Amino acid sequence: MAVLDFDKEVVDTPSTNKFNTKYIPQEVLGTGASSTVRRCISKETKEEFAVKILDLNSGVETNEVLRAECMREVSILRKVAGHPNIIRLEDVFEEDAYVFLVFELCKGGELFDYLTKMITLSEKRTRMIMRQMLDAVSFIHSKGIVHRDLKPENILMDAEMNIKISDFGLAVYSTDVDELQETRGTPGYLAPEVLRCGYYDGQAPYGQPVDVWACGVIMYTLLVGFPPFWNRKEYLMLRQIMQGKYSFRSPEWDEISDTAKDLIRSMLIADSAARIKPANALSHEFFKQTISAPITTKFNGRRKLKSAYRALLFIRILKDLKACGTTLSLHKLTTDPYSNKRLRKLIDALAFDVYSHWIKRGDEQNRAALYENKQHCEQVQMTLTAPLQLHPDFLEPAEFRDDTFYEPSGVR
C-alpha cells in the first residue's frame, strides 16, 4: 500500500492517480488529526481549489469508521449544495487509503482569523455576517440536517468577504436519534441541551436549535471580541452554559444597540423550545436597521510598524479629545481608560498585537484566554468519543462569585 507523505510539496503516489489526473496539488493550507488541506489547481481550467486529503490509516479511528464518517459528510455536503453561503464540494476521489475532497477555495480565510485581526466588528459588519450565517443555517435545517460545530474557525470567507459555512464532519441528519444524544462540538459553543445529554441519563435527543445557540455565541463574540461563556475553571464555564448565564458587561456593551442585544438574548435562551428559529431571527428588528456605524479600520503593515502607528494614534486621540473640548482627566486616563470608546478600541488593538499568539485554533483554547493574566489550556476537549468527566462541584448548587450575570427570562 502506498504511503502519502504530507510534508512533501507535491502529492505523488500510485494511489492518487485519479486525483492527480485532474488536479495539481500545491502547498499545505492546514492539517488535522487525520487530514491535510492543500491548495490545488485544475489542470483543465487552471482554477484554484482546496483539497482535503483524509488519511484512512491515521490511527485516529479504524479505516472503516473514518471512511463511513467521510462519506456521511459527502452525503450532507451534496444535500446542502447550491447555497451561496455554504462551502461548495467540487469533486470526490475515493482510494484504498485516502479520500480526496475538493472544495472551492475561500481566499478570505477563516472568520476566526479575520476577527483576531479586526478585534471587534461594527454592528453594520456583524449584521452582514449574521444575515448570511442565519440564512445558511435556515437552509441547512430545511434539509433536515444539524451542523453541530458552528464556530468562527469553521466559517470561511471568500475574496468578497462573504461567509461560507464549512466543516460538516460532525453534521448529522435530524432523524439520527442516537447521534443526537452524543456530546459533540466545541466547548464554548455547546448548547445546554447538548451538555445535559452528556451528563445525565434519559435525556431527550437535542436537535437543530443547537445551531442557533452557536450563532448567538458567534454574534456576541463578533461585537465585543470575546465569548459570552468563559471561566478559567472549566466546570464553572460549563455551568454558566447549562444555566444560560452571561452578561452584557460595561463598558464593552455600553454602545451596542438594544436590538443587537435582544437578538442575542433570543438565540441564547437555555430552553431550546423557546429559542428563536433561524427564519424568525432573520426577521428580527436588528436586520431592519440601517445604522451607519464605521467598520473597524484595517492595518496591513507588519506588527511592529502597526504597534508604533497605534501608539502615535493614541497621542492623536488625546489631542483630538482636547481640541473638541472633551474632558479626560489624567486620573480617569490612568484609572479607567476603558470608559472611553476610542481608547478602549485602541487598547484592545495593542493587546492583540502583543498577545495574539495566545489566540489559538482548536478546542483547547478560547479567545477569552487573552483576558487572563496567563495562558490557560484547561478547556475540556469536546469533540468527544467518550463521555465527559464532570467536576463534582458542577452538580452542587453554588453562586458565581464576583460576577453579575444576565439571566434570560425567555422573553423574546
MOJO-V336539 format. One record per backbone hydrogen bond with DSSP energy under -0.5 kcal/mol. NH is the residue of the N-H (numbers start at 1). CO is the residue of the C=O. Records with the same first field share a line. If there is no record, write none. Layout:
BEGIN
NH=CO + CO
END
This chain:
BEGIN
5=3
6=4
8=5
16=13
17=14
20=16
21=17
22=18 + 19
23=19
24=41
25=23
26=39
29=37
30=37
32=35
36=53
37=30
38=51
39=27
40=49
41=24
42=47
43=22
46=42
49=40
50=103
51=38
52=50 + 101
53=36 + 51
54=52 + 99
55=34 + 53
56=54 + 97
57=97
58=55
59=61
66=62
67=63
68=64
69=65
70=66
71=67
72=68
73=69
74=70
75=71
76=72
77=73
78=74
79=75
80=76
81=78
83=80
86=83
87=165
89=87
90=88 + 102
91=102
93=100
95=93 + 98
99=54
100=93
101=52 + 99
102=91 + 100
103=50 + 101
104=88
105=48
106=104
107=105
108=157
109=106 + 157
111=152 + 155
112=152
114=110
115=111
116=112
117=113
118=114
119=115
120=118
121=222
126=122
127=123
128=124
129=125
130=126
131=127
132=128
133=129
134=130
135=131
136=132
137=133
138=134
139=135
140=136
141=137
142=138
143=139 + 140
144=141
145=140
146=172
154=151
155=152
156=154 + 164
157=109
158=162
161=158
164=156
165=85
166=154
171=168
172=146
174=144
176=173
177=175
180=176
181=178
182=179
184=182
185=382
189=186
190=186 + 187
194=191
195=191
196=192
197=193
198=194
199=195
200=196
203=200
206=180
210=207
211=208
212=208
213=209
214=210
215=211
216=212
217=213
218=214
219=215
220=216
221=217
222=218
223=219
224=220
225=221
230=228
234=232
236=233
237=233
238=234
239=235
240=236
241=237
242=238
243=239
244=240 + 241
245=240
246=244 + 406
249=247
253=249
254=251
256=253
261=257
262=258
263=259
264=260
265=261
266=262
267=263 + 264
268=264
270=268
272=270
274=271
275=271
276=266
281=277
282=278
283=280
284=281
287=284
288=285
289=285 + 286
293=291
306=302
307=303
308=304
309=305
310=306
311=307
312=308
313=309
314=310
315=311
316=312
317=313
318=314
319=315
320=316
321=317
322=318
323=319
324=320
325=322
326=321
328=326
333=329
334=330
335=331
336=332
339=336
340=337
341=339
344=340
345=341
346=342
347=343
348=344
349=345
350=346
351=347
352=348
353=349
354=350
355=351
356=352
358=355
359=356
360=358
365=362
369=366
370=367
371=368
372=369
379=364
382=380
384=183 + 382
390=388
394=391
395=392
396=393
401=399
403=400
405=403
406=246
407=405
408=244 + 406
END
